């Protein structure tokens, strides 16, 4: 089984930056897709960004293109989400997920999830 442990998150002012981390254990990155999703109160979980097992392919939601960057460090089995120019609408609980290779934008295809971390953005 794969365990995902998240770190980062917190309260920031709009326009500031935050970096989230997701460390995976139990499996290597090989043959896995790693993704970030977020869920605001009363909303469905939505796709934010994803990266292929090789790190060669990245995917972003339109709402975060140009502001967020997903990256991976295979030596540490860790995926990062660098969030710049944060907006109040970015506030949510952020979850990292891992799963077999497939369509990276669909949460139902992910097998494992981190515990979630709160991101709050003040106006």
C-alpha positions as CSV (number, residue, x, y, z in Angstrom):
1,X,0.0,0.0,0.0
2,X,1.0,3.6,-0.6
3,X,1.0,6.1,2.2
4,X,0.8,9.9,1.4
5,X,1.8,12.4,4.0
6,X,1.2,16.1,3.3
7,X,2.8,19.1,4.8
8,X,2.6,22.8,4.2
9,X,-0.6,24.9,4.0
10,X,-1.6,27.7,6.3
11,X,-3.0,31.2,6.3
12,X,-1.6,33.7,3.7
13,X,-2.5,37.0,2.3
14,X,-3.8,37.3,-1.2
15,X,-0.9,37.6,-3.6
16,X,1.5,35.7,-1.5
17,X,2.9,32.2,-2.1
18,X,2.7,28.8,-0.4
19,X,4.3,25.5,-1.0
20,X,2.7,22.1,-0.4
21,X,4.5,18.8,-0.1
22,X,3.3,15.2,-0.4
23,X,5.7,12.4,0.5
24,X,4.9,8.9,-0.7
25,X,6.0,5.7,0.9
26,X,5.4,2.1,0.3
27,X,5.8,2.4,-3.5
28,X,8.0,4.3,-5.8
29,X,6.8,6.9,-8.2
30,X,7.1,4.3,-11.0
31,X,3.8,3.7,-12.8
32,X,2.0,6.2,-10.7
33,X,0.3,9.5,-11.3
34,X,0.5,12.1,-8.5
35,X,-2.1,14.8,-8.4
36,X,-3.4,17.7,-6.3
37,X,-7.1,18.3,-5.7
38,X,-8.9,20.8,-3.5
39,X,-12.2,21.0,-1.9
40,X,-13.9,24.0,-0.5
41,X,-16.9,23.8,2.0
42,X,-20.0,22.8,0.1
43,X,-18.1,22.2,-3.1
44,X,-17.1,19.1,-5.0
45,X,-13.4,18.0,-5.0
46,X,-11.8,19.6,-8.0
47,X,-8.6,19.0,-9.9
48,X,-5.7,21.3,-9.5
49,X,-2.6,19.8,-11.0
50,X,-1.0,16.4,-11.7
51,X,2.3,14.9,-12.8
52,X,3.1,11.6,-14.5
53,X,5.2,9.0,-12.9
54,X,8.2,10.0,-15.0
55,X,7.8,13.7,-14.2
56,X,7.8,14.4,-18.0
57,X,4.1,15.4,-18.2
58,X,2.2,17.9,-16.1
59,X,-1.4,18.9,-16.1
60,X,-3.1,22.0,-14.7
61,X,-6.6,23.3,-14.1
62,X,-7.3,26.4,-16.1
63,X,-7.8,28.4,-13.0
64,X,-4.2,27.9,-11.8
65,X,-2.3,28.0,-15.0
66,X,0.6,30.5,-14.7
67,X,0.3,30.6,-10.9
68,X,0.8,27.1,-9.6
69,X,3.6,24.7,-10.5
70,X,3.7,21.0,-9.8
71,X,7.0,19.2,-9.5
72,X,8.5,16.0,-8.2
73,X,11.7,14.7,-6.6
74,X,11.9,11.0,-7.4
75,X,14.9,10.5,-5.1
76,X,12.7,11.7,-2.2
77,X,9.4,10.3,-3.5
78,X,7.9,13.7,-3.0
79,X,5.6,15.9,-5.0
80,X,5.3,19.6,-4.5
81,X,2.8,22.2,-5.4
82,X,4.2,25.7,-5.5
83,X,1.3,28.2,-5.3
84,X,2.0,31.8,-6.3
85,X,-0.3,34.8,-6.5
86,X,-2.8,33.2,-4.3
87,X,-6.4,34.4,-4.5
88,X,-9.2,34.1,-2.0
89,X,-10.9,31.6,-4.3
90,X,-7.9,29.3,-3.9
91,X,-8.9,28.7,-0.2
92,X,-9.7,25.0,0.3
93,X,-8.5,21.8,1.8
94,X,-5.9,20.5,-0.5
95,X,-5.3,16.8,-1.0
96,X,-2.6,14.9,-2.8
97,X,-3.5,11.7,-4.5
98,X,-1.8,8.8,-6.2
99,X,-3.0,6.1,-8.4
100,X,-2.3,3.8,-11.4
101,X,-1.6,5.6,-14.6
102,X,-4.7,6.9,-16.2
103,X,-6.6,10.1,-16.8
104,X,-4.9,12.4,-14.3
105,X,-7.7,15.0,-14.0
106,X,-10.3,12.6,-12.5
107,X,-10.3,12.0,-8.8
108,X,-12.2,8.7,-9.1
109,X,-9.2,7.2,-10.7
110,X,-6.9,7.8,-7.8
111,X,-6.3,5.0,-5.3
112,X,-4.6,6.7,-2.4
113,X,-5.0,10.1,-0.7
114,X,-3.1,12.2,1.8
115,X,-4.8,13.6,4.9
116,X,-5.4,17.0,3.4
117,X,-4.1,20.4,4.5
118,X,-6.0,23.7,4.9
119,X,-5.0,26.6,2.7
120,X,-6.6,29.9,3.8
121,X,-6.2,33.1,1.8
122,X,-7.2,36.4,3.2
123,X,-8.3,39.4,1.1
